[in-house]
């Protein structure tokens, strides 16, 4: 029984190998063929069966063959998607851009302009890295919104724009906060105030406002005596503004402690 089972498995393995060779052989034969129509039909078949790498190679050969013909539009369209599905978002974005600029009045132009922006979105890195691609993605989506204000993709575009802007906000908040962490308190206070000015609706505004108190407090405490009084007064003003804007903040207890200490230090300076 074991011998029979082993024989069956060997036969199945041989058959599978022959099928793979046959498939690979078919592709190689088509790839080397001079029959452009057969190559186009095969590329389309590979594309529809989600074999994007093979489809990509065939469509790439056909780009120059059919340039200036009716098929060129379809080939450009499928070629852009092959790059996208293969995970090459740089080339995908490039060819989606090429498509809608070459064929701006076709029914696919809107779709390809959106896909170009989506490729830029996928290239946007984590917030801690350089955000050039994030800014490019926001610009791409905004351009799409401007070009197609009635599109059913507008809601989706706005969602992606919000996500990208949140990433930028996080990036610049962490930069401003970094001054506090590295004990450059005066620079931290200025950077955080600028952050709030630039991103007034950010979810990090409350924490930024609190950190301004902390930066000014630590800056005042470490100042020379003749400058302490005025700098402690800044802490008092920071706190009063904070408690007015965020009366139920989780940071309130710590902020109040710094405020009370600033008042006590002011009192001692006045006595001396």
N, C-alpha and C positions, 0 to 999 in steps of 0.2 A: 504493500500500500504506500509506503514511504517513497519507494522508487518511482511509482506512478506519479505521485504528487510532485516529486522533484522534477520529473520529466515534463510535466505540465507547466511548471513554473519556468523552466528553461525555455520551452516553446513560446510562452507568453512574452518572456523577456526578448527573445529574438524577433518576434512579431512587432513588439513595441519599438525596438531599435530600427527595424526596417521602415516602420511608419515615420519615425523621426527623420531618418535619412531621406525618405521620399519627400517629406515636407520641406526639409532643408534643400534638397535637390531642386524641387520646384521653384523655390525662391531664388536660388542661385541662377537657375536657367532663365527665369523671368528678368532678373536683374541685368543679365548679360544680353538679353534679347534686344533686337532693334525694332521690335514691334511696339510702338508707343501706345497703341490702343489696348493691347493685351496687358501692358505694364500698368496702364491707368486702371483697367478693370481689376487687376490683382491688388493694386494699391488701395482701391476703394474697398475691396473685399477684406483685406487685412485691417483696414481702418474700422470697418463695421464689426469685425470680430475682436476689436480692442487690442490687436497686435500692432501697437503704434510705432514700435521701433522699425519693423519691416516696412510698414506703410510710409514712414518718414523717409527711409532710404529711397523708396521708389518715387515718391512725390518730389523729392529733391532732384532726381534725375529728370523729371518731367517739367520742372519749372522753366527751364530754358527752351525745351522742345515745343511747348505750347504757348510761349510768350506771344501776346498780341492776338490770341485766338479766344473763342468763347469759353473753352475749357480752362483757360488761365485763371479765371476768377475762382472756379471751384477748387483748382489745385492750390491756389494761394490760401484759400479758406481752410482746407483740410490740412495743409502743411503747417499753418499756425497752430491748429489744434493738436497736431501730432507732437509738436515741440512742447506745448502746454501739458498734454497728458504724459509725456515722457519725463516731466519734472524740470524741464529747462525753461524757467519762467523769463529769463533774460531774452532768449531767442523767441519764445512764445510772444512776449510783449512786443518785440521788434516786428514780428510778422503780422500780428494783429494790427499794429500801427500802419504797416505797409499796406495791408488790405484796405482799411477804411480811408486811407489817403488816396489810394489808387482807384477805389470803387466807392466814392462818397455817396452816391445816389442809389445804391442797391439796398435791398431789404436787410442784408446782413451787416451793413455798415454800423448801425447802432449797436448790434450785438458785439461786433469786433472792437469797437471803441470801449465798450464796457469791459470786455475781457482784457484789453490792454491795461486798464486801470486795475483790474483784479490781479493781474500778474505783478504789477508794481506793489500791490498790497501784500502779496505772498512773499515778496522780496524784502519787505520791511523787517528788520532784525529786532531782537529783544531791546528793551529801552536803554540798557546799559551801554549799547554799542552806538556807533555813529548813525545818526538819524537822517542822513541825506535821502535814502530810499523812502523813508516814511514821508518826508516832505514831498517827494516826487509823486507818491501814491495819492496824497491829499489833493495835489494839483491836478492829477489825472482824473480823479473822481469829480472834482469841481468843474473841470472842463466838460466832462460828460453831462453833468447837470445843466450847465449853461447851453450846451449844444442840443440837448433833448429834454427840455423842461417838462414835457408831458409824458415822458417815458414811465412805464410801470416799474422801472429799475430805480427810480428816484429814492424810494424808501430804503432800499438796500444800500444805495450809495451813501445816503446820510448815516446809516448804521456804521458802515466801514469808516467813514470820515470821523465819526465820533470816537471809534476805537483807536484810530491812528492819532487823533488829537490827545486822547488820554495817555497814549504812550509818550508823546512829546511832553505833556505836562509832568508825567512821572520823571522823565529824563531831567528836565530843568529843575524840578523840585529837589531831586537827589543832588544835583550840582550845588544848588543854594544851601541845602542842608549840610553838604560836605564841609562848608566853611565852619559851621558850628562844631561838627565832629572833630575837625582838625584844630579847633580852638582859635580860629581866626574870627573872633566874636564880632568885631565891628564890621568886617567884610560880610560876615554871615547875616547880620541885621540888614545891611544894605541890599544884599542879594535876595533875601527873602521878601523884603518890601517891594523890590522890582518884580519878583515873581508874582506877587499878589496883583500888582498893577497890570502885568501882562496876561495873567490868567485869573481874572476875578471870579469866574464861575467854577474854578477847579475844586475838586473834592479835597485837595490838600491845603486850601486856604486857611481853614481853622488851625491846623497843625502849624502852618507857616506863621500865623499870627502869634501863636503860643511861643514858638521858637524865637521870634523876635524879642519877646519879653526875656527869655532865657539868655539870649546873646547879649542884650543890653545890660541885663543884671550882672552877668559874669564879667562883662567888659568894665562896668562901673566898679565892681568889687576889686578888680585888679588894676584900677587906675591910680595915678599919683593923687595925693590928698587934695591938692588944689582943684582937681577936675572932678572929684567924686560927687560933689553936691549936685552939679548940673546933670551929670550922667545918671545919678540915682533918680532925679526928677523925671528923666526920660522913661525909666522903668515904671514909675508910678503912672505916668500918662499911658504907657503901653498897656498896663493892666486894666485901667479904667476903660479903655477902648475895647479891650478883649472881653471883659465881663459884660459890657453893654451889648456886644455883638453875639456873644456865646454864653449866656447866663447858665446854661445847663451842660456845659462842656465837661468831658471827662478829664480835661487838663486843668480844670478850675482850681482844684485843691492845691496842686503844685504851683500854679500861677499866683494864688493867694499867699502862699508861703513866701515866695520871692517878693511880693508886694509888701508884706508885713516887715520882712527883713530890710527892705529898702527904706521904709519909713523909719525903722529903728536906727539904721545907720545915719540917716539924715538928721535925726534927733541928736545923736552923739556928736555929729559934726557941728551942729548949731551950739551945743553946750561948750565944746572946746573952742 
